[in-house]
């Protein structure tokens, strides 16, 4: 009797109908699904803040004119704005199809982006190791092991910052980055830590490499600064694991790189390569280099795990990735291109996931691994209790008084009076960053954008300051209002309403007033 027959006779019950054992979820599928549910709810319970207004404004512009959108925040041409990425265009098309507004689309994007991120992490860790608990431990290291001071930036994926930035393009781009690294590692010749022959067939075929390149090109268009980290990670995987450098293999990697560049070059909405050397946002990113110890020191718990990987192989991809990304961050500091500091969030990934892989090793553990495990558990508790807990513990259920995510006001009360495309002068920090998300125009855009010459934006800001100056005359204010087609004022409670303006509405929450000027 053959072995095949013996195997078939061993199958019993309902599983025999499917010809095999019953499906059982992996630990990562269970914990990943729970994490997705909890963080989606945590994201939805926090009012939008910070950059969310900009991204909602982008959706509103694309909803109005999908092929030729205006500037995201002003009644100006939008050609050349890097905000009009493939991700944003897909959001705009979705808004047109469903009739949803920019705010609703950004809110719905959060769970979708989180799904892309979680599936990408799962594939990424599978390339590094076959240990089933490694992606679970890596995920929790990624969201907890940051620091003991709040780090709130787009692209930072601690629990607390996730409540604000899950709906941002940067989160989607980071999810794609994990997928890209997984596919790159597979083609470089390893899966689950085992060397594999990279043949010419299957997923590692000629067109497979072109597909990987297209994925990197998409990352470049969606979030250029994330692409820097993604490209450095790709270099780390290829340099670390690719052993066969015959002409055909080298040609495939060249094809991947050329495809990425071609995809980016052919995008019609903006020229991503024109952003090279652009320093318009460097000043605001200098803060990234301040307080780095307080923001990131818990991630250093992963250094011993990364050191062990370096001892086993100096060409380990996580080791090379960490070195390359640290070099990129250092370049930003030395050169004054502080925007490179945005790579810091992904610079922690090698530390966090090296730790996760190391602690997923089967027991019994030797003394050093047990010590590392206790340090990681202590660090996770410290990170959770000092910074991250408020993200998932609502104030109503909080017995301690954890720091909560920022709760910015909404401006629906004002937006209902303002027609689409009508220009507004606002003087509040919150209102300036959020009001454009309702499809309205600002006389002076809040953020730099290559679609608008920075000198012109600064002139508009100066004109707004002149308008709001208590010493300005009615004639001076009228001139500014006519020049920039201003119809509305959104003023904080301590700002005096000009005599020529008519108050239309006010907010009980903030005390701000909405006033109409002109006809």
C-alpha positions in Angstrom: 0.0 0.0 0.0 1.4 3.4 -1.0 2.2 6.2 1.4 -0.3 8.4 -0.5 -3.1 6.0 0.3 -2.1 5.8 4.0 -2.1 9.6 4.2 -5.5 9.8 2.6 -7.0 7.3 5.0 -5.7 9.4 7.9 -8.1 12.2 6.9 -11.2 12.1 9.0 -14.5 14.0 9.5 -15.4 17.3 7.9 -11.8 18.0 6.9 -11.9 15.1 4.6 -14.3 17.0 2.4 -11.6 19.6 1.9 -8.8 17.0 1.5 -6.8 18.3 4.5 -6.6 19.7 8.0 -8.9 22.4 9.2 -7.7 26.0 8.7 -6.4 27.6 11.9 -5.5 31.2 12.1 -1.9 32.1 12.9 -1.1 34.2 16.0 -0.5 37.2 13.8 -3.8 36.9 12.0 -5.6 36.8 15.4 -3.7 39.7 17.0 -3.5 41.6 13.8 -7.3 41.5 13.4 -7.8 42.7 17.0 -5.2 45.4 16.6 -6.9 46.6 13.3 -10.3 46.8 15.1 -9.0 48.6 18.2 -6.9 51.1 16.3 -9.6 51.8 13.8 -12.0 52.7 16.6 -9.3 54.7 18.4 -8.7 56.6 15.2 -12.4 57.3 14.6 -13.0 58.6 18.2 -10.4 61.4 17.9 -11.5 64.5 16.0 -9.3 65.2 12.9 -6.4 67.5 13.6 -3.1 68.8 12.3 -2.4 67.9 8.6 -5.8 66.2 8.2 -7.3 69.5 6.9 -4.7 69.6 4.1 -5.5 66.1 3.0 -9.2 66.6 3.1 -8.8 69.8 1.0 -6.9 67.7 -1.6 -9.8 65.3 -1.8 -12.2 68.2 -2.2 -10.2 69.7 -5.0 -10.0 66.3 -6.9 -13.7 65.7 -6.3 -14.4 69.0 -8.0 -11.9 68.6 -10.8 -10.3 65.2 -11.0 -8.0 65.9 -14.0 -7.1 69.5 -13.4 -7.5 70.3 -9.7 -6.8 73.8 -8.2 -4.3 74.5 -5.5 -5.3 72.5 -2.4 -5.9 75.6 -0.3 -6.3 78.6 -2.6 -8.0 79.7 -5.7 -4.9 79.2 -7.7 -3.6 76.7 -10.3 -2.7 73.3 -8.8 -0.4 72.0 -11.4 2.8 70.8 -9.8 1.4 70.1 -6.4 2.9 66.9 -4.9 -0.2 66.4 -2.9 -1.9 65.1 -6.1 -0.4 61.6 -5.9 -2.0 58.4 -7.2 -3.3 57.8 -3.7 -5.0 61.2 -3.6 -6.4 60.8 -7.1 -7.9 57.4 -6.0 -9.4 59.2 -3.0 -10.8 61.9 -5.2 -12.3 59.4 -7.7 -13.9 57.6 -4.7 -15.4 60.8 -3.4 -16.8 61.6 -6.9 -18.3 58.1 -7.1 -19.8 58.0 -3.6 -20.6 61.7 -3.1 -18.7 61.7 0.2 -16.8 64.8 1.3 -13.1 65.2 1.9 -13.3 64.6 5.6 -15.3 61.4 5.3 -12.9 60.0 2.7 -9.9 60.8 4.9 -11.6 59.2 7.9 -12.5 56.0 5.9 -8.9 55.8 4.6 -7.5 55.2 8.1 -8.7 51.5 8.5 -7.8 50.8 4.8 -4.3 52.2 5.3 -3.9 50.2 8.5 -4.9 47.0 6.7 -2.2 47.7 4.1 0.3 48.3 6.9 -0.6 45.2 8.8 -0.6 42.8 5.8 2.8 44.4 4.7 4.3 43.8 8.2 3.2 40.2 8.0 4.8 39.6 4.7 7.9 41.4 5.7 8.5 39.4 8.8 7.8 36.1 6.9 10.8 37.0 4.7 13.0 37.4 7.8 11.9 34.3 9.7 9.4 31.5 9.9 8.8 32.0 13.6 5.0 32.5 14.0 5.1 34.9 16.9 7.7 37.2 15.3 5.3 39.5 13.5 3.2 39.8 16.6 6.1 40.8 18.7 7.5 43.0 16.0 4.2 44.8 15.7 3.9 45.5 19.4 7.6 46.7 19.4 6.8 49.0 16.5 3.9 50.7 18.3 5.2 50.8 21.9 9.0 51.1 21.8 9.5 54.7 21.0 10.3 57.0 23.9 8.8 58.6 27.0 8.0 61.9 25.3 5.2 62.2 22.7 6.5 62.0 19.1 3.6 63.2 16.9 4.6 63.4 13.2 3.2 62.0 10.0 5.1 58.7 9.4 5.6 58.0 13.1 3.6 54.8 14.0 3.4 54.7 17.7 -0.1 54.1 19.2 -0.6 57.7 20.0 0.4 59.2 16.7 -1.6 56.5 14.9 -4.8 58.1 16.3 -4.0 61.1 14.1 -2.2 59.9 11.0 -3.7 56.6 10.0 -5.6 58.4 7.2 -2.5 60.1 5.8 -0.7 59.2 2.6 2.4 58.5 4.7 0.8 55.6 6.5 -0.3 54.1 3.1 3.2 54.6 1.8 4.8 52.9 4.8 2.4 49.9 4.4 3.5 49.6 0.7 7.1 49.9 1.9 6.8 46.8 4.0 5.3 45.0 1.0 8.1 46.2 -1.2 10.8 45.0 1.2 9.1 41.6 1.5 9.0 41.2 -2.3 12.6 42.5 -2.6 13.8 40.1 0.0 12.1 37.2 -1.7 13.7 38.0 -5.0 17.1 38.5 -3.4 17.0 34.9 -2.5 15.7 34.3 1.0 12.4 33.6 2.6 11.9 32.8 6.3 15.6 33.1 6.8 16.5 30.2 4.5 18.5 30.6 1.3 16.6 29.9 -1.8 17.7 29.6 -5.4 16.4 32.6 -7.5 15.5 31.0 -10.7 14.0 32.6 -13.8 10.4 31.4 -13.3 7.5 32.0 -11.0 7.1 35.2 -8.9 10.8 36.0 -9.4 10.4 36.2 -13.2 11.3 39.1 -15.4 7.9 40.8 -15.1 8.0 40.2 -11.3 10.9 42.5 -11.0 9.1 45.1 -13.1 6.1 44.8 -10.7 8.4 45.4 -7.7 9.8 48.4 -9.4 6.3 49.8 -10.1 5.6 49.4 -6.4 8.6 51.5 -5.5 7.6 54.1 -8.1 4.2 54.3 -6.5 5.8 54.8 -3.0 7.9 57.6 -4.6 4.8 59.4 -5.9 2.6 58.9 -2.8 5.2 60.0 -0.2 8.7 61.0 -1.5 10.4 61.1 1.9 9.1 57.5 2.7 10.6 56.4 -0.6 14.1 57.4 0.6 13.8 54.9 3.5 12.1 52.3 1.2 15.0 52.6 -1.4 17.6 52.3 1.3 15.9 49.2 2.6 15.8 47.7 -0.9 19.5 48.3 -1.2 20.0 46.6 2.2 18.1 43.5 1.1 19.8 43.2 -2.3 23.3 43.9 -0.9 22.7 41.5 2.0 21.1 38.5 0.4 21.7 38.6 -3.4 24.6 36.2 -4.1 24.1 35.5 -7.8 25.3 38.5 -9.8 25.2 37.1 -13.3 24.3 39.6 -16.0 20.7 38.3 -16.2 20.1 38.8 -12.4 21.7 42.3 -12.5 19.5 43.1 -15.5 16.4 42.3 -13.5 17.3 44.6 -10.7 18.1 47.3 -13.2 14.7 46.7 -14.7 13.1 47.2 -11.3 14.9 50.5 -10.7 14.2 51.8 -14.3 10.5 50.9 -13.8 10.3 52.8 -10.6 11.8 55.9 -12.2 9.6 55.6 -15.3 6.4 55.3 -13.3 7.4 58.4 -11.3 8.5 60.3 -14.4 5.3 59.6 -16.3 2.9 60.8 -13.6 1.0 63.8 -15.1 0.1 65.8 -12.0 3.5 66.8 -10.8 7.2 66.3 -11.4 8.5 64.4 -8.4 12.1 64.9 -9.4 11.7 68.7 -9.2 11.4 68.2 -5.5 15.0 67.3 -5.3 16.8 70.1 -3.4 13.6 71.9 -2.5 14.1 73.4 0.9 10.7 75.1 1.4 9.8 72.7 4.3 13.2 72.2 5.8 12.7 74.9 8.5 9.6 73.3 10.0 11.3 69.9 10.1 14.3 71.1 12.2 12.3 70.2 15.2 12.6 66.6 14.3 16.2 66.7 15.5 15.3 68.2 18.9 14.6 65.9 21.8 15.5 62.7 19.9 16.5 61.0 23.1 13.1 61.5 24.8 11.3 60.5 21.6 13.2 57.3 20.7 15.3 55.9 23.5 13.1 52.9 24.2 13.8 51.6 20.7 17.4 51.1 21.8 16.3 48.0 23.6 16.5 46.4 20.2 20.2 47.1 19.8 21.4 43.8 21.3 19.1 41.9 18.9 20.5 43.8 16.0 24.1 43.3 17.2 23.4 39.5 17.4 22.3 39.6 13.8 25.4 41.5 12.8 27.6 38.9 14.5 25.9 36.2 12.5 26.2 38.1 9.3 27.5 41.6 8.8 25.5 41.6 5.6 22.2 41.1 7.4 19.6 43.3 5.7 18.3 44.7 9.0 21.8 45.7 10.0 22.5 47.3 6.7 19.1 49.0 6.7 19.7 50.6 10.1 23.2 51.8 9.0 21.9 53.3 5.8 18.9 55.1 7.4 21.0 56.5 10.2 23.3 57.9 7.5 20.3 59.5 5.8 19.2 61.1 9.1 22.8 62.3 9.8 23.0 63.8 6.3 19.8 65.8 6.9 21.3 67.3 10.1 24.7 68.1 8.6 23.4 69.5 5.3 20.5 71.4 6.8 18.0 69.4 4.7 16.0 68.7 7.9 13.2 67.1 5.9 15.4 63.9 5.9 14.6 63.7 9.6 11.2 62.3 8.5 13.1 59.0 7.9 13.5 58.7 11.7 10.3 56.8 12.1 11.4 54.0 9.7 15.0 54.1 11.1 13.6 52.4 14.2 12.1 49.5 12.2 15.3 47.4 12.1 15.7 47.7 15.9 12.0 46.9 16.6 11.7 43.9 14.3 15.1 42.5 15.1 13.9 42.4 18.7 10.6 40.8 17.6 12.4 38.0 15.7 14.9 37.4 18.5 12.2 37.0 21.1 10.1 34.7 19.0 12.9 32.0 19.3 11.6 28.7 20.7 12.2 28.1 24.4 14.1 27.3 26.6 15.9 30.6 26.4 19.5 31.2 27.4 20.2 33.8 30.1 20.9 36.7 27.7 17.7 36.2 25.7 15.7 36.0 28.9 17.3 39.3 30.0 16.5 40.8 26.7 12.9 39.6 27.0 12.4 41.2 30.4 14.0 44.5 29.1 11.6 44.5 26.2 8.6 43.8 28.4 9.6 46.6 30.8 10.2 49.0 28.0 6.8 48.2 26.4 5.1 48.9 29.7 7.0 52.2 30.2 6.2 53.3 26.7 2.6 52.4 27.1 2.0 54.0 30.4 4.0 57.2 29.8 2.9 58.1 26.2 0.8 55.5 24.3 -2.0 54.4 26.7 -4.3 57.4 26.0 -4.6 56.3 22.4 -6.6 53.3 23.3 -8.0 54.1 26.8 -10.8 56.7 26.6 -10.9 59.4 29.2 -14.2 57.9 30.5 -12.5 54.6 31.3 -9.2 56.0 32.4 -8.5 55.5 36.1 -5.0 57.1 36.0 -5.2 60.2 33.8 -3.2 59.2 30.8 -2.3 61.9 28.2 -4.9 61.8 25.5 -4.6 62.6 21.8 -5.2 66.2 20.9 -8.8 67.2 20.4 -9.1 70.0 17.9 -12.5 71.7 17.2 -14.5 71.2 14.1 -15.7 73.9 11.8 -18.8 72.5 10.3 -20.7 75.4 12.0 -18.8 77.9 9.8 -18.5 75.8 6.6 -22.3 75.5 6.3 -22.4 79.3 5.6 -19.5 79.5 3.1 -19.9 78.6 -0.5 -17.4 76.2 -2.2 -14.4 78.1 -3.4 -15.1 81.2 -1.4 -12.0 82.8 0.2 -11.5 83.1 4.0 -9.1 84.9 6.2 -8.6 83.0 9.4 -6.4 83.9 12.4 -6.6 80.8 14.6 -4.0 78.0 14.5 -6.7 75.4 14.3 -8.9 77.1 11.8 -6.1 77.9 9.4 -5.2 74.2 9.3 -8.7 72.7 9.1 -11.1 75.1 7.3 -9.8 74.3 3.8 -10.8 70.7 4.3 -14.4 71.7 3.8 -13.6 72.7 0.2 -13.0 76.4 0.9 -10.2 78.7 -0.1 -7.7 80.5 2.2 -6.4 83.9 1.3 -3.0 82.6 2.4 -2.3 78.9 2.3 -1.0 77.4 5.5 1.7 75.1 4.1 4.4 75.6 1.4 3.6 73.9 -1.9 5.6 73.8 -5.1 2.4 74.6 -7.0 2.7 78.2 -5.5 5.9 80.1 -5.5 6.9 80.5 -1.9 7.5 84.2 -2.3 3.9 84.6 -3.4 2.7 82.6 -0.4 4.7 84.8 2.0 3.3 88.0 0.3 -0.2 86.6 1.0 0.7 85.9 4.6 2.0 89.4 5.0 -1.2 90.8 3.4 -3.3 88.7 5.9 -1.3 90.0 8.8 -1.8 93.5 7.5 -5.5 93.0 7.3 -5.7 91.7 10.8 -3.5 94.5 12.3 -5.7 96.5 14.6 -4.1 99.7 13.2 -5.1 98.9 9.6 -7.6 101.3 8.0 -10.8 100.3 6.3 -9.4 101.2 2.9 -6.4 99.0 3.5 -8.5 96.1 4.5 -10.8 96.6 1.6 -7.8 96.5 -0.8 -6.6 93.2 0.6 -10.1 91.7 0.4 -10.5 92.7 -3.2 -7.0 91.6 -4.2 -7.6 88.1 -2.9 -11.4 87.9 -3.3 -12.0 87.5 0.4 -15.6 87.0 1.4 -15.3 85.7 4.9 -13.5 86.2 8.2 -13.0 83.4 10.7 -11.7 85.1 13.8 -10.7 84.0 17.3 -12.6 85.5 20.3 -9.9 88.0 21.2 -9.8 89.5 17.6 -12.0 92.5 17.0 -14.4 92.2 14.1 -13.8 95.0 11.5 -16.5 97.5 11.3 -17.4 96.6 7.7 -17.9 93.0 8.5 -21.2 91.3 9.5 -21.2 88.5 12.1 -23.1 85.5 10.7 -22.3 82.7 13.2 -20.2 81.9 16.3 -18.9 78.8 18.0 -19.9 78.0 21.6 -16.9 75.6 21.8 -14.2 78.1 20.9 -15.8 81.5 20.9 -14.7 82.0 17.3 -16.9 84.1 15.0 -17.6 83.9 11.3 -18.2 87.3 9.6 -19.0 88.2 6.1 -17.3 91.0 4.2 -18.3 92.7 1.0 -21.5 91.7 -0.9 
